[in-house]
Amino acid sequence: MKKSTVFSLVTILLLIPATLYLGTHLKGRWFYLTCTLVILEIMVPFFLAFESRRPQARELVTLAVMCALSVASRVVIPLPAFKPMTAIIMLTGIALGPEAGFMTGAMGAFASNFFFSQGPWTPWQMMAYGFGGFLAGTLFHRKKRPSPVVLAVFGFAAIQFLIGPMLDCCTIFTTGSRLSWKFALTVFTAGVPYNFKHALACAVTMLLLSRPLLGKLDRLITKYGMMDAGREERHG
């Protein structure tokens, strides 16, 4: 397993959850410090992914464009909860790798909240959206591109049963006077309808955009020789 992948797993499963938990015990506008720490933490595995070669400027530009697209997809859709942002993040992870997917999700959540307002929920959203990009990249990057139906089912299930509950954890840890299974169950149950709309938006976006968007990203990778090591391993 690559060093960047190992560090990504440690970051996602241990370092960032510990940062979020400790951040809830700080006073004042602690979420700004927590967001900064999360950004720094996600940058390390991303740069480790480029350890064996120099990243090309066009790769970083493509990643920045996907991040901007994820922000725009959340901002311009007027329907509450029905946002295609997570699907864009997942597709970035599939095309460019799990580390790129995690960074796109985390930075997309942070940047889009300048439109929706920053708050204690921001670092939790960075974690949840980033995890969605990382999971999709881990499962589908360097493999034969799955069909839109498969990606739609994956996106729906991932949000309904993983990413949605991760977002609900923000309410559990930041609003409850004390932690209890009863309170957690109440929050998770109340979040099911919202998570369903979120998951449905992801599934619809996957059905409509996964094939053309992945096709364009693959052509960029092929034409400009980006992510050569990843492509050789996937097609070798």
Backbone as CSV, one residue per row, in Angstrom:
resi,resn,N_x,N_y,N_z,CA_x,CA_y,CA_z,C_x,C_y,C_z
1,MET,0.847,-1.199,0.000,0.000,0.000,0.000,0.882,1.249,0.000
2,LYS,0.525,2.239,-0.816,1.324,3.448,-0.935,1.348,4.229,0.379
3,LYS,2.450,4.974,0.574,2.587,5.780,1.779,1.465,6.811,1.879
4,SER,1.107,7.420,0.742,0.053,8.430,0.762,-1.290,7.829,1.162
5,THR,-1.558,6.585,0.709,-2.817,5.931,1.067,-2.869,5.597,2.547
6,VAL,-1.754,5.103,3.070,-1.683,4.783,4.498,-1.907,6.042,5.330
7,PHE,-1.227,7.127,4.969,-1.372,8.358,5.728,-2.778,8.926,5.582
8,SER,-3.387,8.751,4.407,-4.762,9.209,4.214,-5.711,8.486,5.159
9,LEU,-5.543,7.175,5.280,-6.398,6.402,6.176,-6.204,6.831,7.625
10,VAL,-4.956,7.041,8.016,-4.688,7.500,9.377,-5.304,8.877,9.613
11,THR,-5.191,9.744,8.616,-5.745,11.093,8.732,-7.261,11.060,8.855
12,ILE,-7.918,10.281,7.992,-9.375,10.252,7.955,-9.961,9.535,9.167
13,LEU,-9.357,8.425,9.549,-9.938,7.594,10.608,-9.530,8.029,12.012
14,LEU,-8.375,8.702,12.153,-7.890,9.041,13.488,-7.652,10.539,13.673
15,LEU,-6.822,11.128,12.810,-6.366,12.495,13.041,-7.495,13.517,12.952
16,ILE,-8.269,13.479,11.864,-9.338,14.468,11.706,-10.465,14.262,12.721
17,PRO,-10.942,13.016,12.971,-11.949,12.853,14.037,-11.468,13.368,15.392
18,ALA,-10.189,13.131,15.722,-9.655,13.645,16.983,-9.659,15.167,16.989
19,THR,-9.310,15.778,15.845,-9.324,17.235,15.748,-10.732,17.786,15.927
20,LEU,-11.718,17.146,15.295,-13.106,17.595,15.424,-13.594,17.467,16.859
21,TYR,-13.268,16.350,17.485,-13.733,16.128,18.855,-13.102,17.133,19.818
22,LEU,-11.799,17.329,19.706,-11.130,18.281,20.584,-11.587,19.711,20.308
23,GLY,-11.913,19.989,19.032,-12.360,21.327,18.685,-13.651,21.716,19.369
24,THR,-14.522,20.732,19.621,-15.803,21.030,20.276,-15.619,21.440,21.733
25,HIS,-14.443,21.203,22.289,-14.191,21.562,23.680,-13.502,22.919,23.817
26,LEU,-13.243,23.581,22.702,-12.653,24.913,22.744,-13.747,25.963,22.847
27,LYS,-13.430,27.091,23.414,-14.398,28.157,23.570,-14.287,29.155,22.421
28,GLY,-15.370,29.903,22.229,-15.367,30.939,21.203,-15.557,30.371,19.802
29,ARG,-15.012,31.053,18.836,-15.170,30.660,17.431,-14.104,29.633,17.072
30,TRP,-14.202,28.490,17.765,-13.206,27.436,17.636,-13.165,26.820,16.253
31,PHE,-14.282,26.922,15.518,-14.350,26.217,14.249,-13.369,26.767,13.224
32,TYR,-12.955,28.029,13.355,-11.955,28.568,12.428,-10.614,27.854,12.615
33,LEU,-10.224,27.649,13.858,-8.989,26.921,14.127,-9.114,25.475,13.656
34,THR,-10.254,24.859,13.929,-10.460,23.472,13.528,-10.410,23.323,12.013
35,CYS,-11.051,24.222,11.289,-11.021,24.184,9.822,-9.588,24.302,9.306
36,THR,-8.825,25.217,9.908,-7.438,25.395,9.481,-6.628,24.120,9.703
37,LEU,-6.815,23.488,10.857,-6.098,22.253,11.150,-6.493,21.142,10.192
38,VAL,-7.794,21.045,9.873,-8.249,20.012,8.944,-7.643,20.238,7.560
39,ILE,-7.598,21.490,7.119,-6.999,21.804,5.811,-5.534,21.378,5.785
40,LEU,-4.803,21.692,6.843,-3.396,21.307,6.898,-3.244,19.783,6.908
41,GLU,-4.130,19.109,7.613,-4.049,17.650,7.713,-4.322,16.965,6.381
42,ILE,-5.270,17.504,5.598,-5.588,16.855,4.326,-4.544,17.159,3.256
43,MET,-3.759,18.217,3.457,-2.743,18.548,2.458,-1.587,17.555,2.466
44,VAL,-1.283,16.977,3.632,-0.128,16.094,3.732,-0.272,14.851,2.864
45,PRO,-1.386,14.061,2.983,-1.490,12.893,2.098,-1.583,13.257,0.629
46,PHE,-2.162,14.440,0.318,-2.239,14.859,-1.078,-0.849,15.082,-1.654
47,PHE,0.021,15.762,-0.907,1.371,16.010,-1.397,2.213,14.742,-1.374
48,LEU,1.933,13.831,-0.444,2.647,12.557,-0.441,2.340,11.750,-1.699
49,ALA,1.130,11.940,-2.260,0.765,11.247,-3.488,1.662,11.670,-4.646
50,PHE,2.261,12.856,-4.547,3.154,13.363,-5.586,4.625,13.186,-5.210
51,GLU,4.882,12.379,-4.173,6.234,12.262,-3.655,7.215,11.762,-4.715
52,SER,6.796,10.819,-5.543,7.716,10.191,-6.490,7.838,10.952,-7.808
53,ARG,7.100,12.059,-7.965,7.190,12.800,-9.213,6.760,14.243,-8.953
54,ARG,7.060,15.117,-9.901,6.660,16.513,-9.770,5.236,16.692,-10.270
55,PRO,4.350,17.265,-9.459,2.998,17.525,-9.951,3.012,18.605,-11.020
56,GLN,2.273,18.382,-12.089,2.201,19.353,-13.161,1.179,20.429,-12.813
57,ALA,1.435,21.628,-13.319,0.523,22.734,-13.037,-0.880,22.427,-13.551
58,ARG,-0.958,21.740,-14.694,-2.273,21.429,-15.258,-3.068,20.471,-14.357
59,GLU,-2.363,19.626,-13.601,-3.059,18.742,-12.669,-3.686,19.545,-11.530
60,LEU,-2.922,20.491,-11.015,-3.434,21.321,-9.935,-4.558,22.225,-10.420
61,VAL,-4.446,22.709,-11.658,-5.509,23.540,-12.228,-6.789,22.720,-12.394
62,THR,-6.646,21.482,-12.876,-7.818,20.613,-13.034,-8.479,20.361,-11.688
63,LEU,-7.678,20.123,-10.662,-8.219,19.907,-9.328,-8.936,21.155,-8.819
64,ALA,-8.367,22.325,-9.079,-8.992,23.582,-8.660,-10.317,23.797,-9.383
65,VAL,-10.363,23.440,-10.665,-11.603,23.573,-11.433,-12.686,22.656,-10.873
66,MET,-12.325,21.423,-10.522,-13.303,20.494,-9.962,-13.798,20.977,-8.607
67,CYS,-12.909,21.565,-7.836,-13.315,22.137,-6.556,-14.301,23.292,-6.767
68,ALA,-13.991,24.160,-7.734,-14.891,25.271,-8.044,-16.229,24.771,-8.560
69,LEU,-16.198,23.709,-9.375,-17.446,23.134,-9.889,-18.287,22.560,-8.759
70,SER,-17.651,21.930,-7.783,-18.401,21.387,-6.656,-19.049,22.511,-5.845
71,VAL,-18.320,23.614,-5.670,-18.882,24.759,-4.953,-20.074,25.335,-5.711
72,ALA,-19.896,25.529,-7.023,-20.979,26.087,-7.830,-22.212,25.182,-7.813
73,SER,-22.004,23.871,-7.845,-23.142,22.950,-7.863,-23.931,22.995,-6.564
74,ARG,-23.281,23.401,-5.495,-24.001,23.538,-4.228,-24.693,24.885,-4.115
75,VAL,-24.066,25.907,-4.678,-24.568,27.271,-4.502,-25.739,27.580,-5.430
76,VAL,-25.646,27.163,-6.699,-26.613,27.631,-7.695,-27.933,26.852,-7.674
77,ILE,-27.941,25.627,-7.122,-29.186,24.860,-7.067,-30.046,25.389,-5.925
78,PRO,-31.247,25.885,-6.202,-32.042,26.531,-5.151,-32.797,25.559,-4.243
79,LEU,-32.788,24.268,-4.543,-33.574,23.313,-3.759,-32.817,22.898,-2.499
80,PRO,-33.414,23.031,-1.312,-32.743,22.623,-0.070,-32.444,21.121,-0.082
81,ALA,-31.251,20.767,0.324,-30.790,19.370,0.448,-30.535,18.703,-0.895
82,PHE,-31.187,19.164,-1.951,-31.022,18.528,-3.270,-29.840,19.189,-3.973
83,LYS,-28.638,18.778,-3.588,-27.411,19.369,-4.097,-26.561,18.292,-4.769
84,PRO,-26.087,18.540,-5.993,-25.232,17.560,-6.679,-23.772,17.623,-6.282
85,MET,-23.441,18.422,-5.280,-22.050,18.657,-4.912,-21.306,17.362,-4.595
86,THR,-21.923,16.488,-3.820,-21.218,15.270,-3.407,-20.903,14.381,-4.595
87,ALA,-21.786,14.348,-5.593,-21.518,13.554,-6.790,-20.298,14.087,-7.534
88,ILE,-20.172,15.411,-7.642,-19.009,16.006,-8.299,-17.735,15.638,-7.553
89,ILE,-17.793,15.672,-6.228,-16.631,15.311,-5.409,-16.255,13.850,-5.627
90,MET,-17.248,12.977,-5.645,-16.981,11.547,-5.854,-16.367,11.293,-7.234
91,LEU,-16.881,11.964,-8.243,-16.350,11.790,-9.595,-14.910,12.290,-9.684
92,THR,-14.594,13.328,-8.925,-13.204,13.801,-8.882,-12.296,12.735,-8.294
93,GLY,-12.744,12.099,-7.213,-11.965,11.027,-6.618,-11.780,9.855,-7.555
94,ILE,-12.822,9.522,-8.319,-12.736,8.405,-9.258,-11.737,8.712,-10.370
95,ALA,-11.761,9.938,-10.871,-10.893,10.295,-11.996,-9.463,10.600,-11.570
96,LEU,-9.295,11.323,-10.475,-7.983,11.846,-10.106,-7.356,11.148,-8.910
97,GLY,-8.095,10.277,-8.233,-7.531,9.547,-7.114,-8.169,9.925,-5.794
98,PRO,-8.070,9.040,-4.792,-8.739,9.278,-3.506,-8.233,10.506,-2.767
99,GLU,-6.930,10.780,-2.821,-6.409,11.962,-2.136,-6.977,13.239,-2.748
100,ALA,-7.047,13.273,-4.089,-7.633,14.431,-4.768,-9.115,14.556,-4.441
101,GLY,-9.815,13.420,-4.343,-11.226,13.450,-3.988,-11.442,14.000,-2.593
102,PHE,-10.588,13.589,-1.648,-10.739,14.086,-0.284,-10.480,15.586,-0.222
103,MET,-9.430,16.044,-0.895,-9.121,17.469,-0.860,-10.230,18.290,-1.518
104,THR,-10.779,17.798,-2.635,-11.862,18.514,-3.308,-13.084,18.619,-2.410
105,GLY,-13.423,17.543,-1.722,-14.579,17.571,-0.834,-14.389,18.514,0.335
106,ALA,-13.232,18.440,0.967,-12.991,19.279,2.129,-12.924,20.760,1.751
107,MET,-12.179,21.074,0.690,-12.055,22.467,0.275,-13.367,22.989,-0.313
108,GLY,-14.114,22.105,-1.007,-15.409,22.519,-1.538,-16.378,22.892,-0.437
109,ALA,-16.403,22.112,0.643,-17.273,22.426,1.775,-16.867,23.737,2.428
110,PHE,-15.567,23.926,2.610,-15.080,25.153,3.251,-15.396,26.377,2.401
111,ALA,-15.105,26.295,1.099,-15.313,27.452,0.224,-16.793,27.771,0.048
112,SER,-17.638,26.756,-0.109,-19.066,27.005,-0.336,-19.743,27.603,0.886
113,ASN,-19.182,27.373,2.067,-19.788,27.945,3.273,-19.523,29.437,3.412
114,PHE,-18.703,30.015,2.545,-18.618,31.467,2.504,-19.898,32.049,1.907
115,PHE,-20.666,31.228,1.196,-21.977,31.631,0.690,-23.085,31.254,1.677
116,PHE,-22.943,30.107,2.355,-23.989,29.624,3.254,-23.726,29.960,4.714
117,SER,-22.579,30.519,5.030,-22.108,30.910,6.356,-21.273,29.814,6.998
118,GLN,-20.177,30.252,7.596,-19.301,29.345,8.334,-19.868,29.137,9.737
119,GLY,-19.516,28.015,10.331,-19.990,27.733,11.675,-19.395,26.449,12.194
120,PRO,-19.856,25.982,13.346,-19.336,24.733,13.917,-19.537,23.533,13.000
121,TRP,-20.485,23.645,12.065,-20.756,22.547,11.140,-19.704,22.439,10.033
122,THR,-18.954,23.509,9.779,-18.027,23.520,8.644,-16.976,22.409,8.696
123,PRO,-16.220,22.254,9.785,-15.217,21.178,9.778,-15.829,19.791,9.653
124,TRP,-17.053,19.598,10.182,-17.719,18.305,10.037,-18.101,18.053,8.582
125,GLN,-18.551,19.097,7.890,-18.857,18.965,6.468,-17.600,18.692,5.666
126,MET,-16.504,19.339,6.025,-15.242,19.091,5.335,-14.850,17.620,5.461
127,MET,-15.021,17.082,6.654,-14.697,15.683,6.883,-15.617,14.763,6.081
128,ALA,-16.930,15.012,6.139,-17.896,14.117,5.498,-17.784,14.158,3.976
129,TYR,-17.741,15.350,3.391,-17.639,15.461,1.933,-16.296,14.927,1.441
130,GLY,-15.245,15.223,2.199,-13.942,14.693,1.821,-13.913,13.176,1.853
131,PHE,-14.555,12.598,2.859,-14.614,11.142,2.951,-15.339,10.551,1.748
132,GLY,-16.389,11.229,1.268,-17.102,10.750,0.084,-16.201,10.676,-1.131
133,GLY,-15.380,11.712,-1.342,-14.444,11.693,-2.462,-13.374,10.642,-2.302
134,PHE,-12.896,10.474,-1.071,-11.861,9.473,-0.822,-12.401,8.060,-1.022
135,LEU,-13.602,7.799,-0.530,-14.198,6.463,-0.659,-14.417,6.101,-2.123
136,ALA,-14.977,7.038,-2.894,-15.197,6.773,-4.311,-13.886,6.525,-5.045
137,GLY,-12.875,7.325,-4.727,-11.577,7.136,-5.365,-10.936,5.817,-4.987
138,THR,-11.075,5.424,-3.737,-10.498,4.160,-3.281,-11.138,2.967,-3.988
139,LEU,-12.447,3.028,-4.195,-13.163,1.900,-4.786,-13.050,1.837,-6.308
140,PHE,-12.995,2.998,-6.982,-13.144,2.996,-8.439,-11.970,3.577,-9.209
141,HIS,-11.036,4.277,-8.549,-9.896,4.815,-9.282,-8.974,3.676,-9.708
142,ARG,-8.358,3.830,-10.889,-7.450,2.821,-11.452,-8.182,1.524,-11.799
143,LYS,-9.473,1.580,-11.961,-10.237,0.417,-12.382,-11.082,0.796,-13.592
144,LYS,-11.656,-0.192,-14.229,-12.548,0.081,-15.345,-13.711,0.935,-14.866
145,ARG,-14.030,1.954,-15.644,-15.077,2.878,-15.234,-16.414,2.147,-15.073
146,PRO,-17.047,2.259,-13.905,-18.351,1.616,-13.707,-19.442,2.350,-14.467
147,SER,-20.570,1.695,-14.647,-21.693,2.297,-15.363,-22.334,3.381,-14.507
148,PRO,-23.073,4.316,-15.108,-23.771,5.340,-14.331,-24.733,4.758,-13.303
149,VAL,-25.356,3.631,-13.626,-26.288,3.009,-12.674,-25.545,2.538,-11.426
150,VAL,-24.393,1.907,-11.623,-23.589,1.451,-10.479,-23.158,2.645,-9.630
151,LEU,-22.713,3.701,-10.270,-22.280,4.884,-9.532,-23.457,5.547,-8.816
152,ALA,-24.627,5.525,-9.442,-25.808,6.101,-8.802,-26.176,5.326,-7.538
153,VAL,-26.156,4.010,-7.630,-26.457,3.177,-6.460,-25.410,3.399,-5.370
154,PHE,-24.141,3.429,-5.771,-23.070,3.672,-4.807,-23.244,5.021,-4.123
155,GLY,-23.478,6.085,-4.917,-23.619,7.422,-4.352,-24.790,7.514,-3.391
156,PHE,-25.914,6.916,-3.774,-27.092,6.947,-2.905,-26.803,6.245,-1.583
157,ALA,-26.252,5.029,-1.649,-25.984,4.254,-0.435,-24.942,4.932,0.445
158,ALA,-23.896,5.484,-0.181,-22.822,6.114,0.592,-23.343,7.307,1.381
159,ILE,-24.220,8.101,0.775,-24.749,9.274,1.470,-25.774,8.876,2.517
160,GLN,-26.674,7.980,2.159,-27.743,7.602,3.089,-27.203,6.917,4.343
161,PHE,-26.173,6.104,4.196,-25.733,5.272,5.316,-24.372,5.667,5.907
162,LEU,-23.599,6.520,5.218,-22.290,6.901,5.744,-22.130,8.420,5.854
163,ILE,-22.192,9.110,4.715,-21.908,10.538,4.710,-22.982,11.323,5.459
164,GLY,-24.246,10.988,5.233,-25.332,11.657,5.950,-25.204,11.523,7.458
165,PRO,-25.063,10.297,7.977,-24.851,10.153,9.425,-23.603,10.863,9.935
166,MET,-22.546,10.922,9.124,-21.362,11.671,9.547,-21.689,13.148,9.723
167,LEU,-22.517,13.694,8.828,-22.945,15.085,8.967,-23.833,15.260,10.193
168,ASP,-24.661,14.264,10.480,-25.531,14.338,11.659,-24.733,14.346,12.951
169,CYS,-23.523,13.788,12.914,-22.686,13.769,14.111,-22.355,15.178,14.585
170,CYS,-22.355,16.130,13.673,-22.115,17.514,14.065,-23.164,17.963,15.076
171,THR,-24.432,17.648,14.812,-25.509,18.011,15.742,-25.324,17.314,17.079
172,ILE,-24.932,16.059,17.038,-24.771,15.288,18.275,-23.685,15.881,19.160
173,PHE,-22.557,16.263,18.553,-21.411,16.706,19.346,-21.426,18.199,19.668
174,THR,-22.208,18.983,18.929,-22.145,20.433,19.146,-23.407,21.022,19.778
175,THR,-24.507,20.287,19.805,-25.746,20.851,20.357,-26.233,20.142,21.610
176,GLY,-25.866,18.891,21.782,-26.342,18.158,22.949,-25.627,18.590,24.225
177,SER,-26.386,18.675,25.335,-25.778,19.032,26.609,-24.883,17.910,27.122
178,ARG,-25.245,16.669,26.781,-24.403,15.525,27.103,-24.682,14.420,26.087
179,LEU,-23.693,13.602,25.850,-23.833,12.538,24.867,-24.642,11.389,25.451
180,SER,-25.552,10.859,24.629,-26.330,9.693,25.034,-26.801,8.978,23.776
181,TRP,-26.998,7.675,23.873,-27.479,6.902,22.736,-28.872,7.352,22.325
182,LYS,-29.705,7.721,23.296,-31.069,8.167,22.987,-31.052,9.438,22.151
183,PHE,-30.219,10.401,22.543,-30.117,11.651,21.784,-29.543,11.393,20.399
184,ALA,-28.506,10.539,20.317,-27.904,10.224,19.020,-28.914,9.570,18.093
185,LEU,-29.705,8.632,18.617,-30.709,7.956,17.800,-31.760,8.941,17.300
186,THR,-32.136,9.890,18.157,-33.116,10.911,17.755,-32.577,11.759,16.606
187,VAL,-31.306,12.154,16.704,-30.699,12.984,15.658,-30.589,12.201,14.351
188,PHE,-30.116,10.956,14.421,-29.966,10.142,13.216,-31.322,9.899,12.552
189,THR,-32.351,9.658,13.343,-33.691,9.416,12.792,-34.235,10.669,12.123
190,ALA,-34.045,11.819,12.776,-34.526,13.082,12.199,-33.788,13.426,10.912
191,GLY,-32.557,12.935,10.764,-31.780,13.262,9.578,-32.066,12.391,8.376
192,VAL,-32.844,11.324,8.538,-33.097,10.386,7.432,-33.745,11.071,6.229
193,PRO,-34.834,11.865,6.402,-35.444,12.506,5.224,-34.486,13.455,4.493
194,TYR,-33.724,14.237,5.257,-32.761,15.153,4.633,-31.691,14.374,3.892
195,ASN,-31.185,13.327,4.515,-30.149,12.508,3.871,-30.684,11.819,2.624
196,PHE,-31.965,11.465,2.638,-32.566,10.832,1.465,-32.567,11.794,0.273
197,LYS,-32.925,13.058,0.510,-32.908,14.050,-0.574,-31.485,14.260,-1.089
198,HIS,-30.548,14.333,-0.162,-29.144,14.487,-0.528,-28.669,13.298,-1.363
199,ALA,-29.024,12.090,-0.922,-28.628,10.879,-1.636,-29.282,10.808,-3.008
200,LEU,-30.546,11.228,-3.088,-31.259,11.211,-4.364,-30.621,12.175,-5.354
201,ALA,-30.227,13.342,-4.874,-29.558,14.311,-5.746,-28.258,13.737,-6.285
202,CYS,-27.517,13.041,-5.428,-26.262,12.426,-5.866,-26.526,11.360,-6.919
203,ALA,-27.538,10.522,-6.704,-27.849,9.450,-7.651,-28.259,10.012,-9.010
204,VAL,-29.092,11.042,-9.001,-29.543,11.652,-10.264,-28.361,12.267,-11.000
205,THR,-27.485,12.950,-10.270,-26.310,13.558,-10.890,-25.398,12.499,-11.488
206,MET,-25.215,11.401,-10.781,-24.403,10.304,-11.305,-24.991,9.748,-12.598
207,LEU,-26.292,9.567,-12.628,-26.940,9.031,-13.831,-26.761,9.964,-15.023
208,LEU,-26.840,11.276,-14.776,-26.825,12.239,-15.870,-25.417,12.686,-16.270
209,LEU,-24.523,12.814,-15.292,-23.240,13.473,-15.569,-22.014,12.581,-15.450
210,SER,-22.135,11.404,-14.839,-20.927,10.617,-14.582,-20.209,10.240,-15.869
211,ARG,-20.932,9.773,-16.864,-20.278,9.339,-18.098,-19.638,10.508,-18.851
212,PRO,-20.362,11.616,-19.107,-19.700,12.720,-19.836,-18.579,13.377,-19.039
213,LEU,-18.756,13.537,-17.722,-17.727,14.213,-16.937,-16.474,13.348,-16.796
214,LEU,-16.654,12.066,-16.498,-15.499,11.175,-16.421,-14.812,11.036,-17.776
215,GLY,-15.609,11.057,-18.854,-15.031,10.978,-20.188,-14.140,12.169,-20.481
216,LYS,-14.595,13.361,-20.105,-13.787,14.565,-20.347,-12.527,14.556,-19.483
217,LEU,-12.663,14.131,-18.233,-11.487,14.080,-17.368,-10.481,13.050,-17.872
218,ASP,-10.970,11.909,-18.336,-10.066,10.894,-18.882,-9.349,11.401,-20.128
219,ARG,-10.051,12.154,-20.957,-9.401,12.713,-22.150,-8.333,13.730,-21.768
220,LEU,-8.598,14.536,-20.748,-7.586,15.472,-20.272,-6.356,14.736,-19.753
221,ILE,-6.600,13.681,-18.995,-5.497,12.896,-18.439,-4.659,12.285,-19.558
222,THR,-5.341,11.760,-20.580,-4.638,11.134,-21.700,-3.908,12.156,-22.560
223,LYS,-4.570,13.245,-22.887,-4.000,14.234,-23.793,-2.779,14.917,-23.195
224,TYR,-2.856,15.269,-21.907,-1.780,16.040,-21.296,-0.866,15.197,-20.417
225,GLY,-1.066,13.875,-20.406,-0.174,12.998,-19.661,-0.233,13.196,-18.167
226,MET,-1.410,13.562,-17.639,-1.544,13.775,-16.206,-1.761,12.444,-15.497
227,MET,-1.321,12.392,-14.240,-1.510,11.197,-13.419,-1.003,9.949,-14.141
228,ASP,0.159,10.067,-14.791,0.668,8.953,-15.593,0.828,7.673,-14.777
229,ALA,1.372,7.811,-13.579,1.600,6.607,-12.772,0.301,5.905,-12.464
230,GLY,-0.738,6.678,-12.125,-2.030,6.072,-11.818,-2.650,5.413,-13.016
231,ARG,-2.530,6.029,-14.173,-3.136,5.465,-15.365,-2.411,4.194,-15.799
232,GLU,-1.091,4.179,-15.690,-0.356,2.991,-16.084,-0.748,1.811,-15.195
233,GLU,-0.930,2.091,-13.908,-1.320,1.003,-13.006,-2.737,0.529,-13.284
234,ARG,-3.626,1.478,-13.644,-5.013,1.101,-13.892,-5.176,0.341,-15.189
235,HIS,-4.378,0.689,-16.208,-4.531,0.059,-17.501,-3.495,-1.042,-17.748
236,GLY,-2.540,-1.202,-16.797,-1.492,-2.177,-16.997,-1.969,-3.603,-16.860
